[in-house]
Amino acid sequence: EYMKAEVDTFRIIHRERIKMGGDISQWACFSLMLPYDTKTGYSVLTFNFYNDLDAITTAKYFEALKTRFPTVDLSRLFQSVASLRDNPRADLWQLVSFASPATK
């Protein structure tokens, strides 16, 4: 259920944020396939790639949500998704290194 919410709701919201520009450049959702150990404590990671760390507090998230899901009650949406998570947590990570194929 939680992965369905990520794919069917949040992927669409973040795609809209990327389209709007100036907020995030990429979004990704990862599912843990092989546990490194039994103390991992989570099975899903989502990443927002910000163009500027000041954009973390932007209102574009809610603007994108209202654009893509105009009739959804925001507090109900976040409460229902939070209830599906096994171990919610939020961290701020700094990208140290990244590799991708060259674009033409």
Disulfide bonds with the S-S distance in Angstrom:
none
